[in-house]
Amino acid sequence: MRCLIDGRPDDRVPVDDRGLRYGDGLFETMRVHDAAVPLWNAHLHRLTAGCRRLGIPGPDPVMLERERGWLLDA
């Protein structure tokens, strides 16, 4: 399994992670098909909008794009 924590390959969440400290967070489940994520832009828009509604920092789109490439190259 390939995991990224704050943009780095890891399998442990830091103790000062916002989700651990406050119990808040948001996730988006995405299907991977033929090394691509169908509806990528819709997922990104929904994730960003959800973070805004919850008042938590949204993801950096450039970082997400880089992470997506890293995960799909597996």
Contact map, one row per residue, 1 for C-alpha under 8 A:
11100000000000000000000000000000000000000000000000000000000000000000000000
11110000100000000000000000000000000000000000000000000000000000000000001001
11111000111000000000000000000000000000000000000000000000000000000000001000
01111111111000000000000000000000000000000000000000000000000000000010000000
00111111111110000000000000000000000000000000000000000000000000000000000000
00011111000000000000000000000000000000000000000000000000000000000000000000
00011111100000000000000000000000000000000000000000000000000000100010000000
00011111110000000000000000000000000000000000000000000000000000000000000000
01111011111000000000000000000000000000000000000000000000000000000000000000
00111001111100000000000000000000000000000000000000000000000000000000000000
00111000111110000000000000000000000000000000000000000000000000000000000000
00001000011111000000000000000000000000000000000000000000000000000000000000
00001000001111101000000000000000000000000000000000000000000000000000000000
00000000000111111000000000000000000000000000000000000000000000000000000000
00000000000011111001100000000000000000000000000000000000000000000000000000
00000000000001111101100000000000000000000000000000000000000000000000000000
00000000000011111111100000000000000000000000000000000000000000000000000000
00000000000000011111111100000000000000000000000000000000000000000000000000
00000000000000001111111110000000000000000000000000000000000000000000000000
00000000000000111111111100000000000000000000000000000000000000000000000000
00000000000000111111111000000000000000000000000000000000000000000000000000
00000000000000000111111100000000000000000000000000000000000000000000000000
00000000000000000111111110000000000000000000000000000000000000000000000000
00000000000000000111011111000000000000000000000000000000000000000000000000
00000000000000000010001111100000000000000000000000000001000000000000000000
00000000000000000000000111110000000000000000001001100000000000000000000000
00000000000000000000000011111000000000000000001000000000000000000000000000
00000000000000000000000001111100000000000010001000000000000000000000000000
00000000000000000000000000111110000000000000000000000000000000000000000000
00000000000000000000000000011111000011000010000000000000000000000000000000
00000000000000000000000000001111100011000000000000000000000000000000000000
00000000000000000000000000000111111111000000000000000000000000000000000000
00000000000000000000000000000011111111000000000000000000000000000000000000
00000000000000000000000000000001111100000000000000000000000000000000000000
00000000000000000000000000000001111110000000000000000000000000000000000110
00000000000000000000000000000001111111000000000000000000000000000000000100
00000000000000000000000000000111101111110000000000000000000000000000000000
00000000000000000000000000000111100111110000000000000000000000000000000000
00000000000000000000000000000000000011111110000000000000000000000000000000
00000000000000000000000000000000000011111111000000000000000000000000000000
00000000000000000000000000000000000000111111100000000000000000000000000000
00000000000000000000000000000000000000111111110000000000000000000000000000
00000000000000000000000000010100000000111111111000000000000000000000000000
00000000000000000000000000000000000000011111111100000000000010000000000000
00000000000000000000000000000000000000001111111110000000000000000000000000
00000000000000000000000000000000000000000111111111000000000000000000000000
00000000000000000000000001110000000000000011111111100000010000000000000000
00000000000000000000000000000000000000000001111111110000011000000000000000
00000000000000000000000000000000000000000000111111111000000000000000000000
00000000000000000000000001000000000000000000011111111100000000000000000000
00000000000000000000000001000000000000000000001111111111110000000000000000
00000000000000000000000000000000000000000000000111111111110000000000000000
00000000000000000000000000000000000000000000000011111111000000000000000000
00000000000000000000000000000000000000000000000001111111000000000000000000
00000000000000000000000000000000000000000000000000111111100000000000000000
00000000000000000000000010000000000000000000000000111111110000000000000000
00000000000000000000000000000000000000000000000000110011111000000000000000
00000000000000000000000000000000000000000000001100110001111100000000000000
00000000000000000000000000000000000000000000000100000000111110110000000000
00000000000000000000000000000000000000000000000000000000011111110000000000
00000000000000000000000000000000000000000001000000000000001111111000000000
00000000000000000000000000000000000000000000000000000000000111111100000000
00000010000000000000000000000000000000000000000000000000001111111110000000
00000000000000000000000000000000000000000000000000000000001111111111000000
00000000000000000000000000000000000000000000000000000000000011111111100000
00000000000000000000000000000000000000000000000000000000000001111111110000
00010010000000000000000000000000000000000000000000000000000000111111111000
00000000000000000000000000000000000000000000000000000000000000011111111100
00000000000000000000000000000000000000000000000000000000000000001111111110
00000000000000000000000000000000000000000000000000000000000000000111111111
01100000000000000000000000000000000000000000000000000000000000000011111111
00000000000000000000000000000000001100000000000000000000000000000001111111
00000000000000000000000000000000001000000000000000000000000000000000111111
01000000000000000000000000000000000000000000000000000000000000000000011111
